[in-house]
Amino acid sequence: MLKAGIPPSAGFGIGVERLTRFICGLENIWDAVPFPKVAGIHSP
């Protein structure tokens, strides 16, 4: 049993934005980000 932390993983974490981009067929990941971290930046 672990005393702290999480068990080791395979390192495959796709993320919500990348999964949304894949399912919706979007070209740019910025279109799948609902809340951008930097305000005022749209598409590069």
PyMOL Python script that loads the backbone (N, CA, C, O; Angstrom):
from pymol import cmd

cmd.read_pdbstr("""\
ATOM      1  N   MET A   1       0.835  -1.172   0.000  1.00  0.00           N
ATOM      2  CA  MET A   1       0.000   0.000   0.000  1.00  0.00           C
ATOM      3  C   MET A   1       0.887   1.246   0.000  1.00  0.00           C
ATOM      4  O   MET A   1       1.948   1.279   0.623  1.00  0.00           O
ATOM      5  N   LEU A   2       0.428   2.246  -0.703  1.00  0.00           N
ATOM      6  CA  LEU A   2       1.175   3.498  -0.769  1.00  0.00           C
ATOM      7  C   LEU A   2       0.939   4.345   0.473  1.00  0.00           C
ATOM      8  O   LEU A   2      -0.178   4.431   0.983  1.00  0.00           O
ATOM      9  N   LYS A   3       2.002   4.962   0.944  1.00  0.00           N
ATOM     10  CA  LYS A   3       1.853   5.860   2.084  1.00  0.00           C
ATOM     11  C   LYS A   3       1.521   7.274   1.612  1.00  0.00           C
ATOM     12  O   LYS A   3       0.837   8.020   2.312  1.00  0.00           O
ATOM     13  N   ALA A   4       2.005   7.640   0.430  1.00  0.00           N
ATOM     14  CA  ALA A   4       1.724   8.964  -0.115  1.00  0.00           C
ATOM     15  C   ALA A   4       1.859   8.921  -1.632  1.00  0.00           C
ATOM     16  O   ALA A   4       2.603   8.106  -2.178  1.00  0.00           O
ATOM     17  N   GLY A   5       1.150   9.786  -2.287  1.00  0.00           N
ATOM     18  CA  GLY A   5       1.265   9.885  -3.736  1.00  0.00           C
ATOM     19  C   GLY A   5       0.341   8.937  -4.476  1.00  0.00           C
ATOM     20  O   GLY A   5      -0.586   8.366  -3.902  1.00  0.00           O
ATOM     21  N   ILE A   6       0.616   8.784  -5.759  1.00  0.00           N
ATOM     22  CA  ILE A   6      -0.205   7.921  -6.602  1.00  0.00           C
ATOM     23  C   ILE A   6       0.646   6.778  -7.138  1.00  0.00           C
ATOM     24  O   ILE A   6       1.871   6.896  -7.178  1.00  0.00           O
ATOM     25  N   PRO A   7       0.037   5.689  -7.543  1.00  0.00           N
ATOM     26  CA  PRO A   7       0.815   4.585  -8.095  1.00  0.00           C
ATOM     27  C   PRO A   7       1.420   4.956  -9.449  1.00  0.00           C
ATOM     28  O   PRO A   7       0.906   5.847 -10.126  1.00  0.00           O
ATOM     29  N   PRO A   8       2.494   4.293  -9.851  1.00  0.00           N
ATOM     30  CA  PRO A   8       3.102   4.587 -11.140  1.00  0.00           C
ATOM     31  C   PRO A   8       2.122   4.315 -12.280  1.00  0.00           C
ATOM     32  O   PRO A   8       1.307   3.396 -12.208  1.00  0.00           O
ATOM     33  N   SER A   9       2.214   5.119 -13.317  1.00  0.00           N
ATOM     34  CA  SER A   9       1.337   4.936 -14.479  1.00  0.00           C
ATOM     35  C   SER A   9       2.187   4.743 -15.725  1.00  0.00           C
ATOM     36  O   SER A   9       3.414   4.841 -15.676  1.00  0.00           O
ATOM     37  N   ALA A  10       1.535   4.473 -16.821  1.00  0.00           N
ATOM     38  CA  ALA A  10       2.238   4.261 -18.084  1.00  0.00           C
ATOM     39  C   ALA A  10       2.617   5.579 -18.747  1.00  0.00           C
ATOM     40  O   ALA A  10       3.346   5.586 -19.739  1.00  0.00           O
ATOM     41  N   GLY A  11       2.131   6.691 -18.210  1.00  0.00           N
ATOM     42  CA  GLY A  11       2.471   7.986 -18.776  1.00  0.00           C
ATOM     43  C   GLY A  11       1.567   8.402 -19.917  1.00  0.00           C
ATOM     44  O   GLY A  11       1.904   9.322 -20.662  1.00  0.00           O
ATOM     45  N   PHE A  12       0.417   7.743 -20.077  1.00  0.00           N
ATOM     46  CA  PHE A  12      -0.499   8.088 -21.159  1.00  0.00           C
ATOM     47  C   PHE A  12      -1.658   8.886 -20.589  1.00  0.00           C
ATOM     48  O   PHE A  12      -2.652   8.323 -20.131  1.00  0.00           O
ATOM     49  N   GLY A  13      -1.519  10.191 -20.623  1.00  0.00           N
ATOM     50  CA  GLY A  13      -2.593  11.085 -20.191  1.00  0.00           C
ATOM     51  C   GLY A  13      -2.909  12.015 -21.340  1.00  0.00           C
ATOM     52  O   GLY A  13      -2.164  12.964 -21.581  1.00  0.00           O
ATOM     53  N   ILE A  14      -3.996  11.769 -22.058  1.00  0.00           N
ATOM     54  CA  ILE A  14      -4.270  12.521 -23.283  1.00  0.00           C
ATOM     55  C   ILE A  14      -4.781  13.924 -22.985  1.00  0.00           C
ATOM     56  O   ILE A  14      -4.498  14.839 -23.758  1.00  0.00           O
ATOM     57  N   GLY A  15      -5.509  14.131 -21.919  1.00  0.00           N
ATOM     58  CA  GLY A  15      -6.014  15.454 -21.592  1.00  0.00           C
ATOM     59  C   GLY A  15      -7.350  15.731 -22.264  1.00  0.00           C
ATOM     60  O   GLY A  15      -7.643  15.218 -23.344  1.00  0.00           O
ATOM     61  N   VAL A  16      -8.146  16.545 -21.605  1.00  0.00           N
ATOM     62  CA  VAL A  16      -9.493  16.839 -22.095  1.00  0.00           C
ATOM     63  C   VAL A  16      -9.455  17.620 -23.398  1.00  0.00           C
ATOM     64  O   VAL A  16     -10.226  17.332 -24.314  1.00  0.00           O
ATOM     65  N   GLU A  17      -8.565  18.611 -23.495  1.00  0.00           N
ATOM     66  CA  GLU A  17      -8.509  19.432 -24.701  1.00  0.00           C
ATOM     67  C   GLU A  17      -8.107  18.607 -25.918  1.00  0.00           C
ATOM     68  O   GLU A  17      -8.701  18.751 -26.987  1.00  0.00           O
ATOM     69  N   ARG A  18      -7.110  17.750 -25.768  1.00  0.00           N
ATOM     70  CA  ARG A  18      -6.671  16.926 -26.899  1.00  0.00           C
ATOM     71  C   ARG A  18      -7.737  15.912 -27.300  1.00  0.00           C
ATOM     72  O   ARG A  18      -7.922  15.641 -28.487  1.00  0.00           O
ATOM     73  N   LEU A  19      -8.435  15.354 -26.320  1.00  0.00           N
ATOM     74  CA  LEU A  19      -9.516  14.417 -26.617  1.00  0.00           C
ATOM     75  C   LEU A  19     -10.660  15.129 -27.339  1.00  0.00           C
ATOM     76  O   LEU A  19     -11.219  14.594 -28.296  1.00  0.00           O
ATOM     77  N   THR A  20     -11.007  16.328 -26.885  1.00  0.00           N
ATOM     78  CA  THR A  20     -12.050  17.116 -27.545  1.00  0.00           C
ATOM     79  C   THR A  20     -11.644  17.460 -28.965  1.00  0.00           C
ATOM     80  O   THR A  20     -12.463  17.376 -29.880  1.00  0.00           O
ATOM     81  N   ARG A  21     -10.398  17.845 -29.163  1.00  0.00           N
ATOM     82  CA  ARG A  21      -9.895  18.174 -30.498  1.00  0.00           C
ATOM     83  C   ARG A  21      -9.989  16.970 -31.421  1.00  0.00           C
ATOM     84  O   ARG A  21     -10.364  17.105 -32.586  1.00  0.00           O
ATOM     85  N   PHE A  22      -9.653  15.794 -30.907  1.00  0.00           N
ATOM     86  CA  PHE A  22      -9.691  14.578 -31.712  1.00  0.00           C
ATOM     87  C   PHE A  22     -11.123  14.201 -32.078  1.00  0.00           C
ATOM     88  O   PHE A  22     -11.401  13.887 -33.236  1.00  0.00           O
ATOM     89  N   ILE A  23     -12.027  14.227 -31.116  1.00  0.00           N
ATOM     90  CA  ILE A  23     -13.419  13.829 -31.358  1.00  0.00           C
ATOM     91  C   ILE A  23     -14.119  14.793 -32.310  1.00  0.00           C
ATOM     92  O   ILE A  23     -14.867  14.364 -33.189  1.00  0.00           O
ATOM     93  N   CYS A  24     -13.880  16.095 -32.140  1.00  0.00           N
ATOM     94  CA  CYS A  24     -14.562  17.102 -32.966  1.00  0.00           C
ATOM     95  C   CYS A  24     -13.875  17.332 -34.303  1.00  0.00           C
ATOM     96  O   CYS A  24     -14.439  17.991 -35.176  1.00  0.00           O
ATOM     97  N   GLY A  25     -12.673  16.805 -34.481  1.00  0.00           N
ATOM     98  CA  GLY A  25     -11.953  16.977 -35.737  1.00  0.00           C
ATOM     99  C   GLY A  25     -11.426  18.386 -35.938  1.00  0.00           C
ATOM    100  O   GLY A  25     -11.345  18.862 -37.070  1.00  0.00           O
ATOM    101  N   LEU A  26     -11.066  19.060 -34.851  1.00  0.00           N
ATOM    102  CA  LEU A  26     -10.552  20.424 -34.940  1.00  0.00           C
ATOM    103  C   LEU A  26      -9.091  20.411 -35.368  1.00  0.00           C
ATOM    104  O   LEU A  26      -8.339  19.499 -35.023  1.00  0.00           O
ATOM    105  N   GLU A  27      -8.701  21.433 -36.122  1.00  0.00           N
ATOM    106  CA  GLU A  27      -7.309  21.527 -36.570  1.00  0.00           C
ATOM    107  C   GLU A  27      -6.412  22.109 -35.489  1.00  0.00           C
ATOM    108  O   GLU A  27      -5.259  21.702 -35.346  1.00  0.00           O
ATOM    109  N   ASN A  28      -6.938  23.054 -34.733  1.00  0.00           N
ATOM    110  CA  ASN A  28      -6.142  23.784 -33.761  1.00  0.00           C
ATOM    111  C   ASN A  28      -6.623  23.455 -32.349  1.00  0.00           C
ATOM    112  O   ASN A  28      -7.826  23.451 -32.092  1.00  0.00           O
ATOM    113  N   ILE A  29      -5.705  23.183 -31.446  1.00  0.00           N
ATOM    114  CA  ILE A  29      -6.086  22.847 -30.069  1.00  0.00           C
ATOM    115  C   ILE A  29      -6.649  24.059 -29.334  1.00  0.00           C
ATOM    116  O   ILE A  29      -7.378  23.904 -28.354  1.00  0.00           O
ATOM    117  N   TRP A  30      -6.315  25.270 -29.799  1.00  0.00           N
ATOM    118  CA  TRP A  30      -6.847  26.478 -29.168  1.00  0.00           C
ATOM    119  C   TRP A  30      -8.369  26.546 -29.294  1.00  0.00           C
ATOM    120  O   TRP A  30      -9.026  27.178 -28.467  1.00  0.00           O
ATOM    121  N   ASP A  31      -8.933  25.908 -30.311  1.00  0.00           N
ATOM    122  CA  ASP A  31     -10.386  25.902 -30.482  1.00  0.00           C
ATOM    123  C   ASP A  31     -11.068  24.993 -29.470  1.00  0.00           C
ATOM    124  O   ASP A  31     -12.275  25.108 -29.258  1.00  0.00           O
ATOM    125  N   ALA A  32     -10.324  24.098 -28.846  1.00  0.00           N
ATOM    126  CA  ALA A  32     -10.892  23.150 -27.883  1.00  0.00           C
ATOM    127  C   ALA A  32     -10.683  23.585 -26.436  1.00  0.00           C
ATOM    128  O   ALA A  32     -11.219  22.955 -25.524  1.00  0.00           O
ATOM    129  N   VAL A  33      -9.914  24.652 -26.208  1.00  0.00           N
ATOM    130  CA  VAL A  33      -9.635  25.109 -24.847  1.00  0.00           C
ATOM    131  C   VAL A  33     -10.763  26.042 -24.409  1.00  0.00           C
ATOM    132  O   VAL A  33     -10.921  27.122 -24.980  1.00  0.00           O
ATOM    133  N   PRO A  34     -11.560  25.642 -23.395  1.00  0.00           N
ATOM    134  CA  PRO A  34     -12.692  26.481 -22.994  1.00  0.00           C
ATOM    135  C   PRO A  34     -12.284  27.731 -22.215  1.00  0.00           C
ATOM    136  O   PRO A  34     -12.939  28.767 -22.330  1.00  0.00           O
ATOM    137  N   PHE A  35     -11.220  27.650 -21.430  1.00  0.00           N
ATOM    138  CA  PHE A  35     -10.777  28.783 -20.630  1.00  0.00           C
ATOM    139  C   PHE A  35      -9.282  28.985 -20.850  1.00  0.00           C
ATOM    140  O   PHE A  35      -8.477  28.359 -20.160  1.00  0.00           O
ATOM    141  N   PRO A  36      -8.886  29.850 -21.801  1.00  0.00           N
ATOM    142  CA  PRO A  36      -7.454  30.063 -22.057  1.00  0.00           C
ATOM    143  C   PRO A  36      -6.744  30.642 -20.830  1.00  0.00           C
ATOM    144  O   PRO A  36      -7.318  31.440 -20.088  1.00  0.00           O
ATOM    145  N   LYS A  37      -5.513  30.238 -20.630  1.00  0.00           N
ATOM    146  CA  LYS A  37      -4.741  30.710 -19.476  1.00  0.00           C
ATOM    147  C   LYS A  37      -4.288  32.151 -19.659  1.00  0.00           C
ATOM    148  O   LYS A  37      -4.128  32.877 -18.677  1.00  0.00           O
ATOM    149  N   VAL A  38      -4.079  32.575 -20.902  1.00  0.00           N
ATOM    150  CA  VAL A  38      -3.622  33.923 -21.187  1.00  0.00           C
ATOM    151  C   VAL A  38      -4.754  34.674 -21.874  1.00  0.00           C
ATOM    152  O   VAL A  38      -5.143  34.331 -22.990  1.00  0.00           O
ATOM    153  N   ALA A  39      -5.279  35.691 -21.214  1.00  0.00           N
ATOM    154  CA  ALA A  39      -6.374  36.464 -21.795  1.00  0.00           C
ATOM    155  C   ALA A  39      -5.857  37.355 -22.921  1.00  0.00           C
ATOM    156  O   ALA A  39      -4.754  37.895 -22.833  1.00  0.00           O
ATOM    157  N   GLY A  40      -6.641  37.506 -23.961  1.00  0.00           N
ATOM    158  CA  GLY A  40      -6.282  38.389 -25.061  1.00  0.00           C
ATOM    159  C   GLY A  40      -5.599  37.693 -26.219  1.00  0.00           C
ATOM    160  O   GLY A  40      -5.388  38.317 -27.259  1.00  0.00           O
ATOM    161  N   ILE A  41      -5.246  36.422 -26.080  1.00  0.00           N
ATOM    162  CA  ILE A  41      -4.613  35.691 -27.172  1.00  0.00           C
ATOM    163  C   ILE A  41      -5.667  34.806 -27.813  1.00  0.00           C
ATOM    164  O   ILE A  41      -6.340  34.034 -27.129  1.00  0.00           O
ATOM    165  N   HIS A  42      -5.808  34.918 -29.124  1.00  0.00           N
ATOM    166  CA  HIS A  42      -6.796  34.106 -29.827  1.00  0.00           C
ATOM    167  C   HIS A  42      -6.101  32.941 -30.505  1.00  0.00           C
ATOM    168  O   HIS A  42      -5.722  31.982 -29.832  1.00  0.00           O
ATOM    169  N   SER A  43      -5.927  32.994 -31.782  1.00  0.00           N
ATOM    170  CA  SER A  43      -5.223  31.939 -32.511  1.00  0.00           C
ATOM    171  C   SER A  43      -3.877  32.466 -32.956  1.00  0.00           C
ATOM    172  O   SER A  43      -3.770  33.625 -33.359  1.00  0.00           O
ATOM    173  N   PRO A  44      -2.845  31.638 -32.892  1.00  0.00           N
ATOM    174  CA  PRO A  44      -1.521  32.095 -33.336  1.00  0.00           C
ATOM    175  C   PRO A  44      -1.470  32.273 -34.835  1.00  0.00           C
ATOM    176  O   PRO A  44      -0.432  32.652 -35.376  1.00  0.00           O
TER     177      PRO A  44
END
""", "prot")
cmd.dss("prot")
cmd.show_as("cartoon", "prot")
cmd.util.cbc("prot")
cmd.orient("prot")
